[in-house]
Amino acid sequence: MSPPEFKSAFEGIDLRLDLASRQKLWCSTSADKWRSDFDALRTALVYPQFMDYDVFFGHHLHSERFWVENQPYILARGYQLRPRYRAEWVPSWKNHEGPIQSLRMFEDAIVASGSHGHILDAVRISDGVKVVLKRLDTRSEELRVAHYLLSPQLAKDPRNHTVPILDVIPLPNSHSEALLVMPQLLHFAEIPFVRFGEVVEAVQQFLQGLDFMHENRIAHRDACYMYLMMDPSKVVPRGFHQMKPWSHDGVNTQFESFERWSVSPVQYYFIDFGLSGYYPKGGEYETATGLCGQDRTVPELLVDKPYDPFKLDIYQLGNVIVEIIKKYTGLELLLPLARAMTSTNPNHRPSPTQALKMLEPSGSEILQGAVSRKDIMTWEEESA
């Protein structure tokens, strides 16, 4: 019987109870008292709007099956996945003693779904370091570009802010797929900025990264908000949960972090080179239209004409700066830079080198100036 049919069968039981009675039933029922799946689902239906039936019964979602099937092989290659994806996994709530208020009480109820299905966190067994595994096509431009930017000669350049590749794991029974192993990074804006200099440091490194890529004839073409990351090791030394980055373990709400300024310098990185391209010097570097990253406001993408991918990068990063300025008070000094980088005329946008010069004149007093986010959300609001 499918979950909807289960629900229909119980509509005359739990769903007729008033809210107080349903809450009492839920809080007094523990998983060890379930006599069957019928009892389990009846308990779940006390709060049906918060319940994913597949997750509740310990089923893996379609997006998770790849990881479950390949977990033994990944383990043999030196990486341990979270308990949910191990062959011997039994949902922890099935043996939980005491009331079950919500599946949010259990880390192994956190699924990798949707766009996260091709990415999963793991632990490198040799040293306990948290990493991220990304499933990708070995013929993809992303892998070629990453290998090029991280070649021994280019890797030494201090302007190189390409996410490091720690390992490449070829998949068994596949000649076209592999797992890219990268350090676990945190989104650059996840931890609130509290000083002007913290924002300047991030923007400076991202501009350096573009300068480095463009000098080596690589255009990212998706240098947008979601693909800008930071090394969290000094800011959040206790680490964070990959799917719930506002929590250390995915369950508890207390979260500890340091101000970036107190542990500066913090390292920032570009990720996801899926739309990137190599444009040889002296060649025709204007490319065909059609590819569009996260930012749908880029003026040259609104018309059916070739565009300069290097100027595209400048606009996209400039628009990220615009978004940060909107979210914080105290960042008005960055407005001239943001406006120049987001000029509607691509030829009027500064190069990364010119943009870096616009960022330079800031005294120590200005850099230490306070900034504050306008929309600080609580953990409960973030996880809703």
Backbone torsions as a table, in degrees:
resi	resn	phi	psi	omega
1	MET	NA	127.6	-176.7
2	SER	-76.2	162.2	179.6
3	PRO	-52.0	-44.7	177.8
4	PRO	-60.3	-38.6	179.5
5	GLU	-68.4	-37.7	174.1
6	PHE	-56.9	-47.6	-176.1
7	LYS	-61.9	-42.1	179.7
8	SER	-61.8	-39.8	-179.1
9	ALA	-63.8	-27.4	-176.4
10	PHE	-103.3	4.6	-178.5
11	GLU	-61.0	-27.8	179.7
12	GLY	-85.6	0.8	-177.6
13	ILE	-109.9	-90.6	-171.9
14	ASP	-68.3	-36.9	-172.5
15	LEU	-71.9	-9.4	176.5
16	ARG	-90.8	-8.8	-179.8
17	LEU	-74.1	149.5	174.3
18	ASP	-72.0	165.8	-173.6
19	LEU	-58.1	-42.4	-178.3
20	ALA	-61.4	-41.9	-179.9
21	SER	-67.5	-38.6	179.6
22	ARG	-66.4	-40.5	177.5
23	GLN	-63.1	-40.3	-179.9
24	LYS	-64.8	-41.7	178.9
25	LEU	-63.1	-45.3	-178.5
26	TRP	-61.2	-48.6	-174.7
27	CYS	-71.6	-18.9	-177.9
28	SER	-98.1	-3.7	-177.7
29	THR	-106.0	124.1	177.3
30	SER	-112.3	157.5	-171.8
31	ALA	-61.9	-30.2	-177.5
32	ASP	-70.2	-10.6	-179.7
33	LYS	-95.2	-2.8	-179.1
34	TRP	-66.2	131.1	178.3
35	ARG	-94.8	-21.3	-178.7
36	SER	-163.5	175.0	175.9
37	ASP	-64.0	-26.8	177.7
38	PHE	-63.3	-45.3	178.6
39	ASP	-64.4	-38.7	-179.2
40	ALA	-63.1	-46.7	-178.1
41	LEU	-68.8	-36.3	177.6
42	ARG	-59.2	-39.7	176.7
43	THR	-65.5	-43.0	-179.3
44	ALA	-62.3	-34.2	-175.8
45	LEU	-72.4	-4.4	174.5
46	VAL	-61.9	-38.0	175.1
47	TYR	-125.3	63.8	-172.5
48	PRO	-61.0	-29.6	-176.8
49	GLN	-69.0	-16.8	-179.9
50	PHE	-103.3	6.1	-169.4
51	MET	-115.1	128.3	169.9
52	ASP	-97.9	113.8	-171.8
53	TYR	-61.5	-40.5	179.3
54	ASP	-61.0	-43.8	179.3
55	VAL	-65.6	-42.7	-177.4
56	PHE	-58.7	-39.9	-178.1
57	PHE	-87.7	5.8	176.5
58	GLY	81.3	19.6	177.3
59	HIS	-85.0	142.8	174.5
60	HIS	-85.3	140.0	176.7
61	LEU	-72.3	162.8	-178.4
62	HIS	-56.3	-40.1	-178.0
63	SER	-68.1	-14.3	-178.1
64	GLU	-97.1	-16.3	-171.1
65	ARG	-62.4	-35.6	178.3
66	PHE	-56.6	-43.1	-176.6
67	TRP	-70.6	-38.8	178.4
68	VAL	-64.3	-44.4	-177.9
69	GLU	-66.3	-33.4	-176.2
70	ASN	-99.3	2.8	-177.7
71	GLN	-57.7	-44.5	179.3
72	PRO	-60.5	-39.9	179.6
73	TYR	-67.3	-43.3	179.1
74	ILE	-62.2	-39.4	177.2
75	LEU	-62.5	-42.6	179.7
76	ALA	-64.4	-25.1	177.7
77	ARG	-86.4	1.1	172.7
78	GLY	102.7	16.6	-178.2
79	TYR	-130.8	131.7	-178.6
80	GLN	-105.2	125.6	176.1
81	LEU	-82.3	168.1	177.0
82	ARG	-63.2	156.8	-176.2
83	PRO	-50.0	-36.9	-176.6
84	ARG	-56.3	-28.3	-172.7
85	TYR	-103.2	8.9	179.7
86	ARG	-90.1	151.9	-174.7
87	ALA	-60.3	-33.5	-175.6
88	GLU	-90.5	9.5	-172.8
89	TRP	-63.9	133.1	169.9
90	VAL	-126.0	127.2	-178.7
91	PRO	-50.0	127.1	-174.8
92	SER	-64.8	-25.4	-179.0
93	TRP	-73.9	-15.2	178.8
94	LYS	-71.8	-24.7	179.3
95	ASN	-113.4	16.8	-178.0
96	HIS	-76.2	132.4	177.0
97	GLU	-97.8	126.5	-179.5
98	GLY	109.5	176.9	-176.1
99	PRO	-63.7	145.4	175.1
100	ILE	-113.3	106.0	-178.7
101	GLN	-79.6	-37.2	-175.3
102	SER	-166.2	154.6	175.4
103	LEU	-68.3	-10.8	175.9
104	ARG	-65.8	-11.7	177.2
105	MET	-73.5	-12.3	-170.6
106	PHE	-124.1	123.7	-178.4
107	GLU	-63.6	-36.0	-176.3
108	ASP	-77.0	5.8	171.6
109	ALA	-91.4	-5.5	-179.3
110	ILE	-81.5	120.8	-174.8
111	VAL	-106.1	155.4	172.0
112	ALA	-98.6	100.6	-174.1
113	SER	-126.6	174.7	177.5
114	GLY	57.3	-133.1	-178.1
115	SER	-67.5	-14.3	179.4
116	HIS	-84.0	-3.2	-174.9
117	GLY	-63.3	-24.8	-179.3
118	HIS	-94.7	4.1	-179.6
119	ILE	-130.9	137.7	177.1
120	LEU	-149.2	145.5	178.0
121	ASP	-84.8	157.6	179.4
122	ALA	-155.1	175.5	176.1
123	VAL	-120.5	131.2	175.7
124	ARG	-76.6	117.3	-170.7
125	ILE	-62.2	-34.9	-174.1
126	SER	-62.6	-32.2	-176.7
127	ASP	-138.4	2.4	177.8
128	GLY	76.1	10.7	-179.5
129	VAL	-75.3	136.6	177.0
130	LYS	-77.9	134.4	179.6
131	VAL	-132.6	173.1	175.9
132	VAL	-125.1	133.2	177.9
133	LEU	-104.9	131.2	179.1
134	LYS	-123.1	123.4	178.7
135	ARG	-82.7	125.0	-179.5
136	LEU	-150.1	164.0	178.4
137	ASP	-77.1	127.5	-178.3
138	THR	-67.3	-14.6	178.0
139	ARG	-91.1	2.0	-175.2
140	SER	-71.1	151.8	176.7
141	GLU	-64.1	-30.7	-178.9
142	GLU	-57.0	-46.2	-178.6
143	LEU	-68.6	-40.3	179.5
144	ARG	-64.3	-44.9	-179.4
145	VAL	-64.7	-44.5	-179.0
146	ALA	-61.3	-43.7	178.9
147	HIS	-62.9	-38.1	179.5
148	TYR	-66.2	-48.7	-177.7
149	LEU	-68.1	-23.9	-178.7
150	LEU	-104.0	15.5	175.4
151	SER	-62.7	154.4	-173.6
152	PRO	-49.1	-41.6	-177.7
153	GLN	-70.4	-45.1	-177.3
154	LEU	-75.0	-28.5	-177.9
155	ALA	-63.9	-22.4	-178.1
156	LYS	-77.9	-16.9	-176.6
157	ASP	-69.7	123.2	-178.8
158	PRO	-64.6	-15.5	177.8
159	ARG	-82.9	-6.4	-176.5
160	ASN	-75.6	109.8	179.4
161	HIS	-116.7	36.0	173.7
162	THR	-78.9	134.6	178.3
163	VAL	-55.7	128.8	-179.2
164	PRO	-65.1	146.6	172.4
165	ILE	-104.2	116.5	-177.1
166	LEU	-87.6	-26.3	-175.9
167	ASP	-168.9	155.1	171.7
168	VAL	-127.5	119.1	-176.4
169	ILE	-107.4	109.9	176.5
170	PRO	-67.3	140.3	-178.3
171	LEU	-85.9	142.1	178.6
172	PRO	-66.8	146.1	177.9
173	ASN	62.1	24.7	177.6
174	SER	-147.0	130.8	177.3
175	HIS	-99.7	-1.4	-173.2
176	SER	-122.8	-0.6	-179.1
177	GLU	-128.6	150.9	178.0
178	ALA	-151.8	167.2	174.3
179	LEU	-106.9	125.1	175.3
180	LEU	-90.5	125.8	-179.6
181	VAL	-103.4	121.6	-178.3
182	MET	-129.8	159.3	174.8
183	PRO	-65.3	150.6	176.5
184	GLN	-74.4	117.4	179.8
185	LEU	-112.4	158.1	179.8
186	LEU	-110.0	144.5	176.9
187	HIS	-56.8	138.5	-169.9
188	PHE	-61.9	-23.5	-177.1
189	ALA	-106.4	6.3	-177.7
190	GLU	-63.4	-43.5	176.1
191	ILE	-88.4	124.4	-177.2
192	PRO	-58.3	138.7	171.7
193	PHE	-74.7	142.4	178.5
194	VAL	-123.7	-11.0	177.9
195	ARG	-133.7	147.9	-179.7
196	PHE	-57.7	-40.1	-178.6
197	GLY	-62.9	-27.2	178.2
198	GLU	-66.5	-40.8	178.8
199	VAL	-68.9	-42.0	179.3
200	VAL	-60.3	-42.7	179.4
201	GLU	-59.8	-43.7	179.9
202	ALA	-65.2	-48.7	-178.7
203	VAL	-62.4	-40.9	180.0
204	GLN	-60.2	-45.0	-179.3
205	GLN	-68.2	-36.4	177.8
206	PHE	-67.5	-37.7	176.2
207	LEU	-66.7	-39.5	175.6
208	GLN	-60.7	-40.6	178.9
209	GLY	-61.8	-43.1	176.9
210	LEU	-65.4	-41.6	179.1
211	ASP	-57.8	-44.3	178.6
212	PHE	-64.5	-47.8	-178.8
213	MET	-62.6	-46.3	-176.8
214	HIS	-66.1	-37.5	177.3
215	GLU	-61.2	-30.5	179.7
216	ASN	-100.0	18.0	170.7
217	ARG	66.8	27.8	174.9
218	ILE	-107.9	127.9	171.9
219	ALA	-107.9	129.3	-177.5
220	HIS	-72.2	-46.2	178.2
221	ARG	68.6	6.7	171.6
222	ASP	-151.5	45.3	-178.4
223	ALA	-79.1	61.0	-170.7
224	CYS	-112.4	179.6	-169.5
225	TYR	-51.6	-47.2	-172.7
226	MET	-77.7	-10.9	-177.3
227	TYR	-108.6	21.0	177.5
228	LEU	-112.8	122.0	-170.7
229	MET	-127.7	171.4	176.7
230	MET	-136.3	153.2	172.4
231	ASP	-79.7	115.6	-174.0
232	PRO	-89.1	1.4	-168.4
233	SER	-59.5	-33.0	179.6
234	LYS	-93.1	-28.7	-178.7
235	VAL	-81.4	-38.9	178.8
236	VAL	-126.3	74.7	-174.4
237	PRO	-62.5	-22.8	178.2
238	ARG	-80.9	-5.7	179.8
239	GLY	81.3	177.6	-178.0
240	PHE	-146.1	162.6	178.1
241	HIS	-84.9	131.9	-175.2
242	GLN	-56.9	-40.3	-177.0
243	MET	-90.0	-16.3	177.1
244	LYS	-134.9	77.7	-171.2
245	PRO	-68.4	-5.1	175.4
246	TRP	-91.7	8.2	-179.6
247	SER	-133.2	143.4	177.8
248	HIS	-70.4	-38.5	-174.5
249	ASP	-121.0	2.7	180.0
250	GLY	86.6	-5.0	-176.8
251	VAL	-122.1	-54.0	-175.5
252	ASN	-77.8	146.0	-174.3
253	THR	-90.1	-15.4	179.7
254	GLN	-74.7	130.1	-176.2
255	PHE	-135.7	128.1	-176.8
256	GLU	-114.9	133.4	176.9
257	SER	-149.4	158.6	177.1
258	PHE	-100.2	154.9	171.2
259	GLU	-64.5	138.5	-179.5
260	ARG	-58.5	-38.4	-176.6
261	TRP	-62.1	-31.8	-176.8
262	SER	-75.4	-17.4	-179.2
263	VAL	-123.3	15.7	-179.1
264	SER	-58.7	144.4	6.8
265	PRO	-86.6	146.1	173.0
266	VAL	-103.2	137.7	-177.6
267	GLN	-90.8	137.7	-179.2
268	TYR	-120.4	149.8	-173.1
269	TYR	-140.9	153.1	167.6
270	PHE	-93.6	140.9	174.2
271	ILE	-125.2	172.5	173.0
272	ASP	57.4	91.7	-179.6
273	PHE	-103.0	30.8	-176.8
274	GLY	-63.7	-27.1	179.3
275	LEU	-105.5	3.9	-175.5
276	SER	-69.4	160.1	178.4
277	GLY	-149.8	155.1	177.3
278	TYR	-102.9	128.7	-176.7
279	TYR	-125.3	100.6	-175.4
280	PRO	-56.0	143.0	-179.8
281	LYS	-63.9	134.7	179.1
282	GLY	88.5	-10.9	-179.9
283	GLY	-90.5	-179.1	177.0
284	GLU	-79.3	107.1	-175.2
285	TYR	-99.4	-1.9	173.5
286	GLU	-78.0	131.8	-173.0
287	THR	-112.8	167.8	-179.9
288	ALA	-69.5	155.9	177.0
289	THR	-77.0	172.0	174.6
290	GLY	124.0	-37.2	179.2
291	LEU	-89.7	130.4	-177.9
292	CYS	-139.9	131.9	178.4
293	GLY	-85.6	-148.4	-176.7
294	GLN	-68.5	-34.3	-173.8
295	ASP	-85.3	109.6	-178.7
296	ARG	-94.7	10.3	-178.3
297	THR	-100.3	-1.0	-177.1
298	VAL	-60.6	118.9	-173.7
299	PRO	-55.5	-42.6	-175.6
300	GLU	-70.9	-13.7	177.1
301	LEU	-88.5	-6.3	-179.7
302	LEU	-86.9	-7.8	178.2
303	VAL	-122.8	154.6	-176.2
304	ASP	-88.1	68.6	179.3
305	LYS	-139.1	155.4	175.0
306	PRO	-61.8	153.5	-178.9
307	TYR	-137.5	161.5	178.6
308	ASP	-86.2	112.1	-176.1
309	PRO	-66.1	-25.0	178.5
310	PHE	-71.6	-40.6	175.9
311	LYS	-68.0	-30.6	176.3
312	LEU	-61.3	-45.7	178.4
313	ASP	-56.1	-42.5	-178.4
314	ILE	-61.9	-45.1	179.7
315	TYR	-62.5	-46.4	-176.8
316	GLN	-60.9	-46.6	178.6
317	LEU	-66.9	-37.4	176.8
318	GLY	-60.1	-37.7	179.9
319	ASN	-70.2	-29.4	173.5
320	VAL	-63.1	-43.0	178.4
321	ILE	-61.7	-40.5	177.3
322	VAL	-58.7	-45.6	-178.9
323	GLU	-63.3	-40.0	178.8
324	ILE	-66.0	-40.7	178.0
325	ILE	-60.3	-39.9	179.5
326	LYS	-65.1	-32.0	-174.4
327	LYS	-86.6	-13.1	-175.1
328	TYR	-126.6	152.9	167.4
329	THR	-96.4	145.5	176.9
330	GLY	97.9	9.4	-178.3
331	LEU	-112.9	18.6	-175.5
332	GLU	-59.9	-27.4	-178.9
333	LEU	-65.4	-16.3	-180.0
334	LEU	-89.4	-4.6	-176.8
335	LEU	-60.9	-44.7	179.2
336	PRO	-58.9	-40.4	177.8
337	LEU	-64.1	-47.6	-178.3
338	ALA	-61.6	-41.2	-179.9
339	ARG	-66.2	-40.4	179.5
340	ALA	-65.0	-41.7	-177.5
341	MET	-70.6	-23.8	-178.2
342	THR	-107.1	24.6	176.5
343	SER	-57.5	141.1	179.7
344	THR	-68.4	-22.6	176.7
345	ASN	-94.9	111.1	-177.9
346	PRO	-54.1	-33.0	-177.9
347	ASN	-70.9	-15.3	179.6
348	HIS	-92.5	-4.8	180.0
349	ARG	-80.1	141.8	179.5
350	PRO	-71.9	156.0	170.4
351	SER	-74.6	166.3	176.4
352	PRO	-56.0	-39.0	179.4
353	THR	-63.5	-43.9	178.3
354	GLN	-66.2	-38.1	179.1
355	ALA	-64.8	-37.9	178.4
356	LEU	-63.5	-37.0	178.3
357	LYS	-67.0	-34.3	177.6
358	MET	-67.5	-22.3	-176.9
359	LEU	-88.3	-15.0	-171.0
360	GLU	-65.7	-48.8	-169.9
361	PRO	-71.3	82.7	176.5
362	SER	-141.2	114.0	178.6
363	GLY	-73.0	165.6	-177.7
364	SER	-60.5	-34.0	-179.8
365	GLU	-65.6	-39.5	178.9
366	ILE	-69.0	-43.0	-178.7
367	LEU	-60.9	-33.1	-179.3
368	GLN	-85.7	-0.8	179.9
369	GLY	-62.0	145.4	-176.5
370	ALA	-77.3	141.7	170.0
371	VAL	-127.9	156.7	-179.6
372	SER	-144.6	143.5	-180.0
373	ARG	-79.5	140.6	-176.3
374	LYS	-81.9	-18.3	-170.8
375	ASP	-133.2	50.6	178.5
376	ILE	-60.6	127.5	-179.3
377	MET	-108.1	149.2	175.9
378	THR	-77.8	163.8	178.2
379	TRP	-58.0	-39.3	-177.8
380	GLU	-65.6	-38.7	179.1
381	GLU	-68.3	-39.6	179.0
382	GLU	-62.4	-38.4	-173.0
383	SER	-90.0	-1.5	-178.5
384	ALA	-67.5	NA	NA
